[in-house]
């Protein structure tokens, strides 16, 4: 008996040594859960995903909104207000720009979502290579002075519109690890395999990270994305705009390119924003819930669910991703995945990779000349809240959009067309339930 007790004591001692070594860290022990979703109804107050503090709605008669001074240390309601503000010339608007505020292009149905707004890009081909139009490929729709409203010449033979994308749920997308995106693409059939880009994170001294935002996946962080948009869509220079806040966009006038930095066209000293607004924009987007499914889901959409996989749509329109664990350092060291965004399952229906499906716009941004006719797989979550599809926003039915799919998407399109009329309607119903 004494020997048995000695052996038992040794086993218990060994177990006591092993158990602490096998205990998960706090980040590892957090269970993986579904990301919070919005019902895509502007009458419902359900946008906040618990990233940071909620705060209270802003009443300017009582107090001005307070922007964050670093990622995550502001309040959602303040950031929502700043995201919804209209800029003026005194704020640095222009001198060339596309619209006067973030919400002007991101509003349907909730603040931060889609809109019918479009930007215009142009360039030409020289020795087989795409070259930006003089003054830059982005040709602004508006100006603060008629003398500098932008025009292009007939030499710019590559032209495209791009419709606004949704930013809802993009905080979860930001928190997808590089390796997760890379493994997903590596598992795709070779003929349909996407191309992931490596793009600079401005706030991390241009450290490269896998791109995921924009029609060309030209940004990897929400802060870089917001800084770029503040300059290029509203004309407001800032420390995260890619120029360090020192240079306005050139003005491509009918008489030629003019330098619009400084008087007489630009009366506000650069940088026009010290970066606080950019942080507010980034954190507002990061704190939005992911677009949720239609509720209840129609019977036709339930029938179409398996067809979406069967015809091959899900190869590129990836259903599920799980974000990195809380505490993971991303964006070149500039951001740490918070608990509200980490270990979350999302359903974006995109691989965030570039593909050539025959609808490329010919424009080159961060991914080199080979990407001219590639586009990022459009995320389908929330697509039921819009009625203008594809990158130019010129298609108004899912059926017509599918028919445009060619190149790497030819097989999926042909498989769709081989379905019965009823099955095609069910698959379309499934897409419109997202």
N, C-alpha and C positions, 0 to 999 in steps of 0.2 A: 504493500500500500504506500509506504514511504517513497518508493521509487516512482510509483505512478504520480504521486503528488509533485515530485521533483520535475518529472517530465512535463506535467501540466503547467507548472510554474514557468518553465523555460519557454513553452509555447506561448503563454500569455505575455511574457516579456518580449518575445520576438514580434508578436502581433502589435504590441504597444509601440515598437520601433517602426513598423511598416506603415501603420495607419496614418501618422502625420505626413509621411512622405507621399502618400497617395491622395491626400486631401486636395481638392482643386483650389486654385487661387480664386479670389472674389470674382474676377472677370470670367474665369472658366466655369464657376459654379452658377452664374446667372443662366437660367434656362433660356432656350431659344423659343421665342414667341412670335406670333403674327404681328406685323407692324399695325399701328393704329391707322384707321382709314376714315376719310370723309365721305359723306353720302352724296357729294356733288350737288348740293342744294344750298343756294345762297341764303335761304331763309333760316338755315340751321347753323348755329354757332358751334362748329365742330372741327375747326382747322388746326388747333394747337395740339402738338404731339408730345408735349412735356419736356422738350429740350429747353433748358433754362427756366426762368421765372415767367409766369403768365402776365402779371401786372394787371392794371385796370385800364379800360378804354380812355383814350386821351381826349380831354376837353381843353382846347387852347386858351379858352377864357380863364381857366384855372391854372394850368401849367403846361409848358411846352414839352414835347417828347424829349426824352434823353437817349441819345444813341449809345451803343456799347463802345467801350474803348479797347476791347479785345473780343475775340470770338467767344460767345457764350455768356458774357457777363452783363448783357442787357436784358430787357423785358420784351416779351412777344408783342404786347399791345403797342409799346413805343415803336418797335420795329415795323409793325403793320402800318402804323400811321405814317412813318417816314417813307415806307415803300409806296404809300398811296398819295404822297404829296406831289403837287405840280411845281416844276421848276420854272424860274423866271430868268430874264436876262441878268438881273442883279445877283442871282445865284450862280451865274456862269453858263446858263443855257446857250447852246450854239457855239459859234455863229452858224454852223450847219448842224442839223440834227434830224431825227426821225419823229420823235414825239417828246412830250413834256414831262413824262413820269413813267415809272415802272408799271403802275397799275393800268396805264392807258393801253399797254400791249399785253397785259397779263390779268385778265379779269373774268372770263367766262368759264364756269359759272361763278366760281369763287375768286377772290383776289389771289393772284399768283398762278392762275390757270391759263387757258388758251385765249386767243382772240383772232380776229380776221386780219389784224395788222400785218403788213409785209414790209420787208426791207428789200433793197435792190442792189445787186452786185454785178460788176462788169469788168471785162478785160479783153485781151486779144491773144493770138497765138503768134509767137516769133520763134522760128527755127524749131517748130514742133513743141514748144514749151509755152505754158500759160504765163502771161504777164499781166499784172494789175493795170487797170486804167490809170492814166496820169492822175496823181492826187490820191490814189488808193482805189481798191476794188469796191469798197462800200460807197455808194452814191446816195447821199442823203436826200430825203424828200422835201425838207424844209430848211429855211434859213432865217436869220434875224434881220437880214438886209437883202433887198432884191438884187444888189450888185454881185452877191456871192452865192445865189442859189445855184446848185450844181447841175451840170449838163454833161453828157458824153457825146462824142462824135461817132460817125459811121465807122471809124477805125476799130471801135470796140465791138468785136463780133461775137464775143461770148457774153451772154446776158441772162440773168435769172432773177426771179423773185423768190423770197423765202418767207414763209408764213411763220408767225410766232409759235414757239413750242411752249408747253406747260412747264411750270417750275414746281408744281405740287409734288411733294414726296421726294424732292431732289436731295434733301438731307440724307435720306437712306441710300440714295444712289452714290452720294459722295463717300459714304462709309462702306461701300463694297471694296474689298481688298483687291489689289492688282492681280494677285494669284488666282482669285476666284474668277475674275473675268477671263484671264488667260487660260485656265483649265476648261472653262466652258467653251471657248472658241476652239481649243485643241481637240475637243470631243466632237466637233461638227464634221460631217463628211467633207472630204477634201474639196469637192466641187462647190460646196456651199460655204466653205470656211471664211469667216470674216477676218478683217485686218484691224488690229488694235493699234492705236496711235500712242506715241509717247510725247507728251506736251509739257511745256514749262509751267510750274506753279510759281506765279509771280511773287507771292508773299514768302516763298522759301528760296529766294535767290535763284529763281528759274530752275530749281530741281525738277527733273522729269518724272512724270507720273502718267499712268494710263488714262487717256482722255475718255470723257463720257458725256459731256454737255455740248449742245449745239449740233447743227445739222452735219457738221464735219467732225464731231467729237473733238473740237478744238480746245476744250478746257477740261481740266481735271478737278478743280476745286471751285466751290461756290464763291469764294472771295475773289479769285482771278476772274471768274465769269462775270461777277457783278462790277468789278473795276473796269473791265473791258466794255461792258454795256453802258456804263455811266458815261464814258468818253465817246464811244462810237454811236450810241443811240441818242444820247442827249447832249453830247458835246461838253461834258463837264470833266475837266482834268482832275486826276486824283493819284495818290501814290501807288495804286494797284492797277493802273490802266495800261501798263506795258511801256510807258514813256517816262515813268516816275513822276507823272503829273506836271511835266514841263512843256508839253507841246500839244497844241490844238491840231485837229485834223486839217490837212490842206483843203482849200476850197477849189473844186474843179469847175470853174466858171466857163461860160461860153467863149470868153477871151483867153482862156488858159488857166493854169493852176496858180492860185494866189496863196501866199502865206497869211493865214488868218490869226496867228498868234499875236496878241497885243492890239493896241488901237490901230485903226479906228473901228475895226469890227469886233474886237474882243476886249471889252472895257474892264473885265475882272482879272486880277492877277492870278497866275497859276502857281500852285495847284488850286483849283477852285473849290475842291473839297479836301479836307485834311485826312480823309479816309474813314471818318466815323460813319458817314452815310453808307459807304460801301459795306462796312461791317454790319450795319443795320439791314441792308438788303440781303446779304449772305445769311445772316442769322434768321431773318424772317423766312426765307426759303427753307432753311434747314429745320425750322420748327413747324413746318406744315405736314399734315398727315398725307399719306398716300391716297390716291384716288381709289375709292371703293367700287365694288360691283353693283350693278342694278339690283334692287331689292323690292319685291321678290324677283328671282331670275325667271324669265319666261320659259315655258316648256320647249319652245323652239330653240332657245339658246342652250338649254340642257342637252338637247339632241345634237346640237352643233359642236359641243365641246370636244368630243372625241374626234370629230371630223377635222378640226383645226390641227390636231396632231397627225391624223392619218394622211392628209394631203401634203404635209411637210411645212406648214406655216411656222410651227414651233421650233424648227431648226434655227431660224434667225430671231424670231419673236419669242425669246426665252421666257418661259412662264415664271420661274422661281429663282430667286437669289437669297442668300442669307448674308447679312452684313457682318463686318468684322466684330470681334468681341469688344465690349467696353474696355477702355484703357489702351487700345491699339493706337499707335502713333501713325498718322497718315499725312498726306500733303507735304511730303518732304520734311516732316517734323513740325509743321506749323499748326496741326490740329490733332486733338486726341478724341477718339470716338467716345461719345458720352453714353450713359446708360439708356437714355431715351431712344438712341439710334442704333445701339449695338446689339448683336445677336437677334436681329429682327428678320423675319421672312417677308419678302416683298414680291409682288407679282407685276413687274413692269412690262412684260411681253416685249422685251428688247434685249439684244446681247451687247448693245452699246458699241458695236464694232462697225467698221465701214464695209459695205458690199457694193458690187456693181450689179444692179438689177435693171439696167437699161434706162434709168431715169436720172442719171447723174447730171449735175449742172455745169460741169466743165471748170468749176472754180477750184483753185488750189489754196489751201490755208496752211495748217501746221503739219500735214502728213506727206508733203512732197508731191512731185508731178504725177506719180502713179495714182494719186487719190482723186485726180480731176473728175473722173466719172463715177466715183464712189460716194455713197451717202451713208450716214449713220442709220442703222435700223430704227425706224420710228417707234418709240414706246407706245403701246396701245392702251395702257391703263388710262382711264378717263376719256377714251375716244368717243364715247357716246355723247359727250357734252359739246362736240364740235361737228360742223357739217361742211368743212373745207379740208380736203385731205391732200396727201403727198406734199413734197417740200414747197411747191409753189402755191398750194392752197387753191388750185384751179379745178379740182375734182370734187364732186359733191355726192357721190355714191361710193360705197365700199365695193360694189361690183365693178365699176369702172376703174377704181384704183387697183384692184386685183388684176384686171386685164392689162394694165400698164407694166406689170411685173415681167421682166425678161432676164437675160443674163443668168446670174446665179439663182434667180427665182423662177426660171422657166419651168422646171419640173413641178414646183408647187402650183404654179398657175395652170399648167396643163392638167394636173391632178384635180384641181378645183373644177375646171371646165368639163372633166369627165364624169363628175357627179350628176345625179339626177337634179332636176329643177328644184325639187323639194329639199334635197340635201344641201344644195347651194344656198337656198334661203335660210336653212337652219344654221349653216356656218356663218352667214352674214349676221343673223340674229345673235349668235354667240359673240361676234366681234362688237356688235353694238350694245352688248350687255356689259362691256368692260368699262 
